Amino acid sequence: QLQIEEIASSEMGDYEKAAETKAEIARIGENYTDEKNQLNSFETSERQVTSEDIASLIATWTGIPVERLLESEADKLLSMESRIQSRLVGQQEAVEAVCEAVRRGRAGIKDENRPIGSFIFLGPTGVGKTELARSLAWYLFDDEENMVRLDMSEYMEPHSVARMIGSPPGYVGYSDGGQLTEAVRKRPFKVILFDEIEKAHPDVFNILLQILEDGRLTDGQGRVVDFKNTVIIMTSNLGSSISTSEPLGFLRDMDSSKDSEKLRISIEDALKKSFRPEFLNRV
């Protein structure tokens, strides 16, 4: 349009206006050239998708921080004991046993359809059962918030199972989902802590059997929730009276290894009396 105006002004003898129009055309041309060069420079610059970009995106989806995704699996598993032990006082044997089991699970030496690991932590209050579960969540998934704690004293009645997996269609609370299934469905990388498991109703154990055997669970809305990337931990005070009744100090026998083995056998007997064999065989 400006070029047409320039030609028309020249033909009409209005050379001043033609000169102004020509200068305007030159200015617009310079701006266009600059912007085009900037665009070409941006398009030709090397833009590569890096491992950090991918890790950042996956971290947004899963809630696992970027640094954990970039850390190699081998390095993470090899340093488990020392990192977890730094958060606990004592319990070295328990930490080593748990770390070995997790390593076996991550190495594929387990049924791929089952959770990463499943454990029963026994002992009196204050020995570090819950803290070890928190430490696992912190180390494996980099955040203590990636642990779901379910108090089994709240699941002693038959109807309480609906709170865990969600109410069936037509019942109150159907749209809310279950406390367990919703937490795992939204964030599948979790440590699940069943506190004081001996207090749970038998129907809860049926749910647990399905999780431990198949690594999945169907919630009240018919959705299949995957538990393959979870660590299942159950705590219990069974055997606490046995361990605390042992004599201390100079009244204790000199052979502590025999005492420990005797205590272990007594606690295992208490477990077998309290839980079904098919449940214990899956832990």
N, C-alpha and C positions, 0 to 999 in steps of 0.2 A: 504493500500500500504506500509506504514512504517513497519507494522508487518511482511509482506512478506519479506521486505528487511532485517529486523532483523534476521529472521529465516535463510535466505540465507547466511547472513554474518557469522552466527554461524556455519553453516554446512561447510562453506569454511574455517573456522578457523580464520577469521578476527574478533577477539573478540573486538578489540578496536572500530571498526565501528559499531558492533552490540550494544555495550554499548552506543555509541552516539545516535544511532537510538532509543534505548529504552528510553533514557532520553528525546528525542524529543517527543516520544509518551506520556510520563508522563506529559510533559509541556502542550501539546495540550489537554490532558484529563482534567487537572486542569482548563484551560481556558474555556473549554466546560462546566464543572460543575458550574463554577462561573456564566457564562452567563445564564445557565439554571435556576439557583437559582434566579437570578434577574428577569427573565421572569416569573417564577412561583409566585414570590412575587408581581409583578405588576398585574398578572391575578387574584390573590386571594385577593388583596386589595379591600376594599369596595368602589365601584364606584356607586354612586346614582345620579339620575337626580333630582336636587332640584328645588324648585319654582323659585330661582334666575336664574337657567339655562334656564328654560322655558321663564321667563320674558325677559331675555336678547335676546333670539331668536325672540320672538314676537316683541320686541322693534326694532330689526333690520328690520323686515318686515313692520311694521306700522309706524315707526318714533316716537312712544310714548316712552318716557324715562322709564328706568327700575323702578325707584322709584315710578312713578305713577301707574305702573301695580301692584306693590307689596302693595301699599296702598289700604286698604279696601274701597269698594264703599261707605259704610255707613259713614266712617270717612271723606271721601272726600266731600260728599254732605252736611254733618252737619256743616262743617267749611267754606262753600262757602262764606257766607256774609262777615265774618270778613276778609278773605283772599283777596277777591276782593275789599272790601271797603278800604283796606290798600293802594290801588293804585289809588283811586279816592278821589276827594274833594267834599263832599256833595253827592247828588243823592242817599241818603239812601233808599228812597221809591222805586226808580227805581231798585236799586240793589236787594232789597228784593223781588220785584215782579218777576224779571228775575230768581232769584235763586229758588223761589218757583215753577215756571213753569218748570225749568230744573229738579228739584227733582221729580215732578209729572211724567215727561217723563221718567226718569231713573227708577222710581218705577213701571213702566208698566201701569200707569193710563193714557194711551193714546192709540191711534191706533198704533200698532206695525209697521205698514208699513209707518208711517210718520216720518219726522225728529224729533230729540230730542226736539226741540223747535223752534218756529218762532215768531219774534217780529218786531214791528215797533217802532223805536225810533224817537220821535219828539222833536224839539227844535231848537233854533238859533245856529249859529256857536260858538263853544267854550264851550259848556256845558258838554261835555264828552261823546257824543254818540259813536264816534269811539273808544275812550279809553276804554269804557265799553266792546265793542266788542273784543278789543285786550286782555282785562283782562280775558274775558271768554275763549278765545283761550289759554291763558297762564295757566289758572287754570284747565280747563277740559282736555286739551291736552298737557299741560306743555311747550308750546312754542308759542310765538306770531307769529312765521312763519307759524303756522297751521291755519292761517286766509287768506282767499282769498278776496281781495277787488276789486269790479267791479264798476267803475264810470259810472253811468247811463247816464251821459251827452254824453258818447261815444256810447250809444245805442239808439239814438233818431230816427234812420232811419230803415226802414223795413229790409234792407239787413244786418244790423248789428247783427241780431240774429245769423247769420251763424258764427260770431266770437265767440259766446258764446258756441255753441254746435258743431261747426265744419262744414266745407263745405261738400255738398253731393258729391258722386263720379263723377269725370270728371271735377270738378271745381278747380280753383287755390287754393292752400292751403289745399287740401283734406287730405293730409298725416299728416298735422300738428296737427289736432284735435282742439277742442274748448277750449277757455280760462277757462271756467267753468268746462266742463265735464272732460278734461284732468287732471286738478288739483285734482278733487275729485276721479277720477278713480285711480290715482296713490297713493293718500293719502286720504282714505275715512273718516278719523276722522278730521273734519275741522269746523271752523266757517266761514260762507260765508256772506260777507257784501255787500249788494247792496246799494251803496251810492247815495243819492238824487233820490230815487226811482220814484218820481213824474215826472222826466224827461224822463223816459223810454218809448219806443214805445209800443203800445198795444200788439204787438206780444211777447214782453218780458214778459208781464203779463200772457200770455197763457203758456209760459214756466214755470213761477213761480207757476201757478195753478197746473200744473202737478206734480211739485216737492212737493208742500205742501200737495197735496191730496194723491198721490201714493208713494212718497218717492223714485222715480226713474225717469230717463230721458234717452231717446235714443239719442245717439250722431249722427253726420253726417255719421259715418261709420257703423251704425247699432248696436253698442254695447250698452248694457243697463248699465247705471251707477247708483249705489246705493247711495241714499242720506239719509238713515235711521240713520246714525251716524253723521249727520251734525247738526249744529245750524244755522238757517237762520235768519239774521238780516237785516232789511231795515231801512235806515235813511231818514228823510225828514225835510225840513224847513217849512212845512205847519204849519200854526198857529203861526209862529214866530212874524209876525206883530201884532197879537192879544196880545201875551204875553208881547211884548216890549212896547205896547201902554198903558199898565196899569199904573196908577199913582203910584208914589213912595213916601216914607217918610210920612210927615204929611198930604198930600193930599189923602192918601190911606184910605179906609174905615177901621174901627177898627176890624171888623169881618173877619179875614184872611181866615177862613175855608170856608165862603160863597164865598169869592173872588176866592179861589182855585177851588171850585166846578163849579162856573160860567165859569172860564177859561177852565176847563176840558170839559164842555159841548160845549163851542164855538169851541174848537179844534176838538172834535169828529164830530161836524157838518161839519167842513172844510174837515175832512177825508172822510166823506160820500159823499160830493160833488165831491171829486177828484178821488175816487177809487170805483170800482164796488163792489156791495154787496157780490158776490161770492168770491171775493178776500179777503175782510175784514173778512168774516166768517171763513176763514181758518188760520187766524193769531191769 
